[in-house]
Amino acid sequence: MGLFMATMLVTVNMVGTGIFLLPVTMASIGSISIWGWLVASLGAGCIGLMFAYLGATDPQPGGPYAYARLTFGPYLGFQTNYVYWTANLVGNIAVATTVTSYFTLFIPALKHEWVGASFSVAMIWVATAINLVGPRCVGFVTGWGTALAIIPLLGVAFLGWFWFDPQTFLDGWNPNHRPPLAALASSSAFALWAFIGIESASVNAGVIENPKRNVPLATLLGLLIAAFLYVSTCTVLMGIIPAEKLAVADAPFSLAAEMTVGHIGAIIIGVAAIFKAGGSLIGWTLTIAQSAESAARDGIFPRIFGQRGKNGVPVKNFLVTGVLMSVIVFATASPNLTDQFDNIIDTAIILTLLPYLYSAVAFLVSCRARKFTDWRRYAAWAVTLGAMAYCLFAVAGSEGALARNALFLLLLSVPIYLGFLKGMEARKAGS
């Protein structure tokens, strides 16, 4: 992948399905959440600078996993990959389900439980097939698909201000009368969802041309595009749609388009959502595979994930991942499991904070190894502390049940790691 494709990969992984759903979540807090976006953007900026530096000085395929392994050793390397891979595998299923939900605008039959589940599985295998062709095909599809899908979103971000009503925005400022600090903590935690994926270029460094140049540039450019789209569109929607309507909207962008330019606008937004969610599904499928492949080659993940085919593509890796996601889609198709599945997704998102914290330490260790003595030393500390503070603040703003579930999954990595010790010892003896 070149710079454009790598930038679009980062953008598509951050601006996935969240941009179509987060305005609803933020509306339940109120337009006071604009301060949460500010905190989130600053925190994500620190994380982005961190990965940009690591990508420029020491690009490692596997991203957070590789940096954790090099800095802390094999166990925390395994733990990081276990957390990151699990979180993204489950999260990608939600993306596939979202693709199906947008298709229901054109194919109402997909609203039926098993028909919709089957269509979601079909979308997973379309994404898998594109990845089997190779990373350049992934870059081409996600790059141009994202570019086309962003056009209507940019239209909302720029043209929506013509319909923006300051009074509507102020009326929904804090509808639940929450303490300002509590509203800030909750909104910044939700906003974290928007920036998960900022490490995508770092994780996929092994398939990016000239990674020392393109990984940091793609990371920062993708962050800027994502931050602009999220903050501007959420703000505009809160000034167009009253808070009580926005908080219960199934498709907020389509609702805003219908209120301003009519039914045709709603259809255009629906098509853009399909392109955007589909591109995200393809991009995250590649990112998940790259993370697992790097760990498998180091002997701390099942060996099958590290085996490559004749064309250099980890075919078995993609096939196993596709099967696992398909099984989970059908297993969670029952309405009785929907709430449980939502909790797993939310817990998985909280878990992704751990790789960011480990990468922050790896970043500081790398900076200290270069013995910075001028302003760069203080800048490195500021970036590290900013990234860590945001991650911890996001945890503090999450629900207690999510933190408990995340801790359980984290501790589960200890007995699972025992299963890989024998393989690692055999690997060392062979070398």
C-alpha positions as CSV (number, residue, x, y, z in Angstrom):
1,M,0.0,0.0,0.0
2,G,1.1,3.5,-0.8
3,L,0.4,6.6,1.3
4,F,-3.1,7.2,-0.1
5,M,-4.2,3.7,0.5
6,A,-2.6,3.6,4.0
7,T,-4.3,6.9,4.9
8,M,-7.7,5.6,3.7
9,L,-7.1,2.4,5.7
10,V,-6.6,4.4,8.9
11,T,-9.5,6.6,8.1
12,V,-11.9,3.8,7.2
13,N,-11.0,1.9,10.4
14,M,-11.6,5.0,12.6
15,V,-14.6,6.4,10.7
16,G,-16.3,3.1,10.5
17,T,-19.9,2.6,11.5
18,G,-19.5,4.8,14.6
19,I,-20.0,8.1,12.7
20,F,-23.5,7.0,11.8
21,L,-24.3,5.9,15.4
22,L,-22.4,8.1,17.8
23,P,-24.6,11.2,17.3
24,V,-27.5,9.3,18.9
25,T,-25.3,8.2,21.9
26,M,-24.0,11.7,22.3
27,A,-27.5,13.2,22.1
28,S,-28.5,11.2,25.2
29,I,-25.8,13.1,27.1
30,G,-26.6,16.5,25.3
31,S,-24.7,19.0,23.2
32,I,-22.5,19.5,26.3
33,S,-20.7,16.4,24.8
34,I,-18.8,18.8,22.5
35,W,-16.4,19.2,25.4
36,G,-16.0,15.4,25.4
37,W,-15.1,15.5,21.8
38,L,-12.4,18.1,22.6
39,V,-10.9,15.9,25.3
40,A,-11.1,12.9,23.0
41,S,-9.4,14.7,20.1
42,L,-6.6,15.8,22.3
43,G,-6.1,12.3,23.8
44,A,-6.3,10.7,20.3
45,G,-3.8,13.3,19.1
46,C,-1.3,12.1,21.7
47,I,-1.9,8.5,20.8
48,G,-1.6,9.4,17.1
49,L,1.7,11.2,17.6
50,M,3.0,8.2,19.6
51,F,2.3,5.7,16.8
52,A,3.6,8.2,14.2
53,Y,6.9,8.4,16.0
54,L,7.2,4.6,16.5
55,G,6.3,4.1,12.8
56,A,8.9,6.6,11.7
57,T,11.7,5.3,13.9
58,D,11.0,1.5,14.2
59,P,8.0,0.3,12.2
60,Q,7.0,-3.2,13.4
61,P,4.4,-5.4,11.8
62,G,1.7,-6.1,14.5
63,G,1.8,-2.6,15.9
64,P,0.9,-2.5,19.6
65,Y,1.6,-6.2,20.0
66,A,5.1,-5.9,18.6
67,Y,5.9,-2.9,20.7
68,A,4.6,-4.5,23.9
69,R,6.6,-7.7,23.2
70,L,9.8,-5.8,22.5
71,T,9.4,-3.6,25.6
72,F,7.9,-5.9,28.2
73,G,8.6,-9.5,27.0
74,P,6.6,-12.4,25.6
75,Y,3.8,-12.6,28.2
76,L,2.6,-9.0,27.9
77,G,3.2,-9.2,24.1
78,F,0.8,-12.2,24.1
79,Q,-1.7,-10.4,26.4
80,T,-1.7,-7.4,24.1
81,N,-2.4,-9.4,21.0
82,Y,-5.0,-11.6,22.8
83,V,-6.9,-8.4,23.9
84,Y,-6.5,-6.6,20.6
85,W,-7.4,-9.6,18.4
86,T,-10.4,-10.5,20.5
87,A,-11.7,-7.0,20.7
88,N,-11.4,-6.4,17.0
89,L,-12.8,-9.8,16.0
90,V,-16.0,-9.2,17.9
91,G,-16.1,-5.6,16.9
92,N,-15.9,-6.5,13.2
93,I,-19.0,-8.7,13.6
94,A,-20.8,-5.6,14.7
95,V,-19.6,-3.8,11.6
96,A,-20.9,-6.7,9.4
97,T,-24.3,-6.4,11.2
98,T,-24.3,-2.7,10.5
99,V,-23.8,-3.2,6.8
100,T,-26.8,-5.4,6.8
101,S,-28.9,-2.9,8.7
102,Y,-28.2,-0.2,6.1
103,F,-29.2,-2.6,3.3
104,T,-32.6,-3.0,5.0
105,L,-33.4,0.4,3.5
106,F,-33.4,-1.3,0.1
107,I,-34.1,-5.0,1.0
108,P,-36.7,-5.0,3.8
109,A,-36.6,-8.8,4.0
110,L,-33.2,-8.5,5.8
111,K,-35.1,-7.4,8.9
112,H,-36.0,-11.0,9.5
113,E,-33.6,-12.5,12.0
114,W,-32.0,-15.4,10.1
115,V,-32.2,-13.7,6.7
116,G,-30.3,-10.8,8.1
117,A,-27.8,-13.1,9.9
118,S,-27.1,-15.0,6.6
119,F,-26.6,-11.7,4.8
120,S,-24.1,-10.5,7.5
121,V,-22.2,-13.8,7.0
122,A,-22.2,-13.3,3.3
123,M,-20.7,-9.8,3.8
124,I,-18.0,-11.3,6.0
125,W,-17.0,-13.7,3.2
126,V,-17.0,-10.9,0.6
127,A,-14.6,-9.0,2.8
128,T,-12.5,-12.2,3.3
129,A,-12.4,-12.8,-0.5
130,I,-11.1,-9.3,-1.1
131,N,-8.4,-9.8,1.5
132,L,-7.4,-13.1,-0.1
133,V,-6.6,-11.3,-3.3
134,G,-4.0,-9.3,-1.4
135,P,-3.4,-6.0,0.5
136,R,-3.2,-3.9,-2.6
137,C,-6.7,-4.9,-3.5
138,V,-7.8,-4.1,0.0
139,G,-6.2,-0.7,-0.2
140,F,-7.8,0.0,-3.6
141,V,-11.3,-1.0,-2.5
142,T,-11.2,0.7,0.9
143,G,-9.4,3.7,-0.4
144,W,-11.8,4.6,-3.2
145,G,-14.9,3.3,-1.4
146,T,-14.1,5.5,1.6
147,A,-13.4,8.5,-0.7
148,L,-16.8,8.1,-2.3
149,A,-18.6,7.5,1.0
150,I,-17.0,10.6,2.6
151,I,-18.4,13.0,0.0
152,P,-22.0,13.0,1.5
153,L,-20.6,13.2,5.0
154,L,-18.5,16.2,4.0
155,G,-21.7,17.7,2.5
156,V,-23.3,17.4,6.0
157,A,-20.2,18.8,7.7
158,F,-20.1,21.9,5.4
159,L,-23.6,22.4,4.0
160,G,-25.5,21.4,7.2
161,W,-24.6,24.7,8.8
162,F,-27.1,26.4,6.5
163,W,-29.8,24.6,8.5
164,F,-28.0,24.8,11.9
165,D,-30.2,26.4,14.6
166,P,-28.2,27.7,17.6
167,Q,-31.3,27.5,19.8
168,T,-31.9,23.8,19.0
169,F,-28.3,23.2,19.9
170,L,-28.6,25.1,23.2
171,D,-32.0,23.5,24.1
172,G,-30.3,20.1,24.1
173,W,-27.2,21.2,26.1
174,N,-27.7,19.0,29.2
175,P,-31.2,17.5,29.1
176,N,-30.6,15.1,32.0
177,H,-29.0,17.8,34.2
178,R,-25.9,15.7,34.8
179,P,-22.9,17.2,36.7
180,P,-20.6,18.8,34.0
181,L,-17.6,16.5,35.0
182,A,-19.7,13.4,34.8
183,A,-21.1,14.4,31.3
184,L,-17.5,15.2,30.2
185,A,-16.2,11.8,31.4
186,S,-19.1,9.8,29.7
187,S,-18.9,11.7,26.4
188,S,-15.1,11.4,26.2
189,A,-15.4,7.6,26.9
190,F,-18.0,7.2,24.1
191,A,-15.8,9.4,21.8
192,L,-13.0,6.9,22.3
193,W,-15.0,4.6,20.0
194,A,-14.4,7.1,17.2
195,F,-10.7,6.9,17.4
196,I,-10.1,3.2,17.8
197,G,-8.2,2.2,14.7
198,I,-5.7,5.0,14.8
199,E,-3.0,2.3,15.1
200,S,-4.0,0.6,11.8
201,A,-1.1,1.8,9.8
202,S,1.3,0.7,12.5
203,V,-0.3,-2.8,12.7
204,N,-0.1,-3.2,8.9
205,A,3.4,-1.8,8.6
206,G,4.4,-5.1,7.0
207,V,2.3,-4.4,3.9
208,I,2.9,-0.7,3.5
209,E,5.5,0.7,1.1
210,N,8.3,2.8,2.7
211,P,6.8,2.3,6.3
212,K,9.2,4.8,8.0
213,R,7.7,7.5,5.9
214,N,4.1,6.4,5.1
215,V,3.1,4.9,8.5
216,P,3.5,8.2,10.5
217,L,2.0,10.3,7.7
218,A,-1.0,7.9,7.2
219,T,-1.6,7.9,11.0
220,L,-1.7,11.7,11.4
221,L,-3.6,12.3,8.1
222,G,-6.2,9.7,9.0
223,L,-6.5,11.2,12.5
224,L,-7.1,14.7,11.1
225,I,-9.8,13.5,8.7
226,A,-11.6,11.4,11.3
227,A,-11.5,14.1,14.0
228,F,-12.9,16.7,11.6
229,L,-15.7,14.5,10.3
230,Y,-16.8,13.3,13.8
231,V,-16.7,16.7,15.6
232,S,-18.3,18.7,12.7
233,T,-21.0,16.3,11.8
234,C,-22.1,15.6,15.5
235,T,-22.2,19.3,16.2
236,V,-24.3,20.0,13.0
237,L,-26.8,17.3,13.7
238,M,-27.3,18.6,17.3
239,G,-28.3,21.9,15.8
240,I,-30.7,20.5,13.2
241,I,-32.5,17.7,15.0
242,P,-34.0,18.3,18.5
243,A,-32.2,16.4,21.2
244,E,-35.2,14.2,22.1
245,K,-35.6,13.1,18.5
246,L,-31.9,12.6,17.9
247,A,-31.5,10.4,21.0
248,V,-34.0,7.9,19.6
249,A,-33.1,8.1,15.9
250,D,-32.3,4.8,14.1
251,A,-30.5,6.7,11.2
252,P,-29.6,10.2,12.3
253,F,-27.9,11.3,9.1
254,S,-30.7,10.1,7.0
255,L,-33.2,11.9,9.3
256,A,-31.2,15.1,9.0
257,A,-31.0,14.7,5.2
258,E,-34.8,14.1,4.9
259,M,-35.5,17.2,7.1
260,T,-33.3,19.4,5.0
261,V,-33.2,18.2,1.4
262,G,-35.8,15.5,1.2
263,H,-36.1,11.7,0.7
264,I,-33.4,11.6,-2.0
265,G,-30.9,12.9,0.5
266,A,-31.8,10.2,2.9
267,I,-31.2,7.5,0.2
268,I,-27.8,9.1,-0.7
269,I,-26.8,8.9,2.9
270,G,-27.9,5.3,3.2
271,V,-25.8,4.4,0.2
272,A,-22.8,6.2,1.7
273,A,-23.3,4.3,4.9
274,I,-23.1,1.0,3.0
275,F,-19.9,2.0,1.3
276,K,-18.4,3.3,4.6
277,A,-19.4,0.3,6.7
278,G,-18.4,-2.2,4.0
279,G,-14.9,-0.6,3.6
280,S,-14.5,-0.7,7.4
281,L,-15.4,-4.4,7.4
282,I,-12.7,-5.1,4.8
283,G,-10.1,-2.9,6.5
284,W,-10.6,-4.4,9.9
285,T,-10.4,-8.0,8.5
286,L,-6.9,-7.2,7.2
287,T,-5.9,-5.5,10.5
288,I,-7.1,-8.5,12.6
289,A,-5.2,-10.9,10.3
290,Q,-1.9,-8.9,10.5
291,S,-2.0,-8.8,14.3
292,A,-2.6,-12.5,14.6
293,E,0.1,-13.3,12.0
294,S,2.8,-11.3,13.7
295,A,2.1,-13.1,17.1
296,A,1.9,-16.5,15.4
297,R,5.3,-16.1,13.9
298,D,6.7,-15.4,17.4
299,G,5.1,-18.6,18.7
300,I,2.6,-16.9,21.0
301,F,-0.5,-17.5,18.9
302,P,-1.7,-20.6,17.0
303,R,0.7,-21.5,14.3
304,I,-2.0,-21.6,11.6
305,F,-2.3,-17.8,11.7
306,G,1.3,-17.4,10.6
307,Q,1.3,-19.7,7.5
308,R,1.4,-17.9,4.2
309,G,0.3,-19.2,0.8
310,K,2.2,-19.0,-2.5
311,N,1.2,-15.4,-3.2
312,G,2.3,-14.3,0.3
313,V,-1.2,-14.0,1.7
314,P,-2.0,-15.7,5.0
315,V,-4.9,-17.7,3.5
316,K,-5.5,-20.0,6.4
317,N,-5.5,-17.0,8.7
318,F,-8.3,-15.3,6.8
319,L,-10.3,-18.5,6.4
320,V,-10.2,-19.3,10.2
321,T,-11.1,-15.7,11.0
322,G,-14.0,-15.8,8.6
323,V,-15.3,-19.0,10.1
324,L,-15.1,-17.7,13.6
325,M,-16.9,-14.5,12.8
326,S,-19.6,-16.5,10.9
327,V,-20.2,-18.8,13.8
328,I,-20.5,-15.9,16.2
329,V,-23.0,-14.1,13.9
330,F,-25.3,-17.1,13.9
331,A,-24.8,-17.8,17.6
332,T,-25.9,-14.2,18.5
333,A,-28.8,-14.1,16.0
334,S,-31.2,-15.1,18.8
335,P,-32.9,-12.0,20.4
336,N,-32.1,-13.5,23.8
337,L,-28.4,-13.1,23.2
338,T,-28.5,-9.6,21.8
339,D,-27.9,-7.8,25.1
340,Q,-25.1,-10.2,26.0
341,F,-23.5,-9.6,22.6
342,D,-23.7,-5.8,23.1
343,N,-22.0,-6.2,26.5
344,I,-19.2,-8.2,24.9
345,I,-18.6,-5.5,22.3
346,D,-18.6,-2.7,24.8
347,T,-16.2,-4.7,27.0
348,A,-13.9,-5.4,24.0
349,I,-13.7,-1.7,23.3
350,I,-12.6,-1.0,26.9
351,L,-10.0,-3.7,26.5
352,T,-8.4,-1.9,23.5
353,L,-7.1,0.7,26.0
354,L,-4.5,-1.8,27.3
355,P,-2.5,-2.0,24.0
356,Y,-2.6,1.8,23.9
357,L,-1.1,2.1,27.4
358,Y,1.6,-0.5,26.7
359,S,2.4,1.4,23.5
360,A,2.7,4.6,25.4
361,V,5.4,3.1,27.6
362,A,7.2,1.6,24.5
363,F,7.1,5.1,23.0
364,L,8.7,6.7,26.0
365,V,11.4,3.9,26.3
366,S,12.2,4.5,22.6
367,C,12.6,8.2,23.2
368,R,14.8,7.7,26.2
369,A,17.0,5.3,24.3
370,R,17.8,8.2,21.9
371,K,18.7,10.3,24.9
372,F,16.7,13.4,24.1
373,T,18.0,16.3,26.1
374,D,16.3,19.3,24.5
375,W,12.6,20.2,24.1
376,R,12.0,16.8,22.5
377,R,12.4,15.2,25.9
378,Y,9.6,17.3,27.5
379,A,7.4,16.8,24.4
380,A,7.9,13.0,24.7
381,W,6.8,13.1,28.3
382,A,3.8,15.3,27.5
383,V,2.6,13.0,24.7
384,T,3.0,9.9,26.9
385,L,1.2,11.4,29.9
386,G,-1.5,12.8,27.6
387,A,-2.2,9.4,26.0
388,M,-2.1,7.6,29.4
389,A,-4.4,10.1,31.1
390,Y,-7.0,9.9,28.3
391,C,-7.0,6.1,28.4
392,L,-7.5,6.1,32.2
393,F,-10.1,8.9,32.0
394,A,-12.0,6.8,29.4
395,V,-12.1,3.8,31.8
396,A,-13.3,6.1,34.7
397,G,-16.1,7.2,32.5
398,S,-17.3,3.7,31.6
399,E,-19.8,1.6,33.4
400,G,-18.7,-0.5,36.4
401,A,-20.0,-3.7,34.8
402,L,-17.9,-3.2,31.7
403,A,-14.7,-2.7,33.8
404,R,-15.5,-5.9,35.7
405,N,-16.0,-7.9,32.5
406,A,-12.9,-6.4,30.9
407,L,-10.9,-7.4,34.0
408,F,-12.2,-11.0,33.8
409,L,-11.2,-11.3,30.1
410,L,-7.8,-9.8,30.9
411,L,-7.1,-12.3,33.7
412,L,-8.3,-15.1,31.4
413,S,-5.1,-14.5,29.3
414,V,-3.0,-16.0,32.1
415,P,-4.2,-19.6,31.8
416,I,-4.4,-19.3,28.0
417,Y,-0.8,-18.2,27.9
418,L,0.3,-21.5,29.6
419,G,-0.8,-23.3,26.5
420,F,1.8,-21.5,24.4
421,L,4.8,-21.9,26.8
422,K,5.7,-25.4,25.5
423,G,5.6,-24.1,21.9
424,M,7.8,-21.2,22.8
425,E,10.3,-23.4,24.5
426,A,10.4,-25.7,21.5
427,R,10.9,-22.7,19.3
428,K,13.8,-21.4,21.3
429,A,15.4,-24.9,21.4
430,G,15.1,-25.2,17.6
431,S,16.7,-21.9,17.1
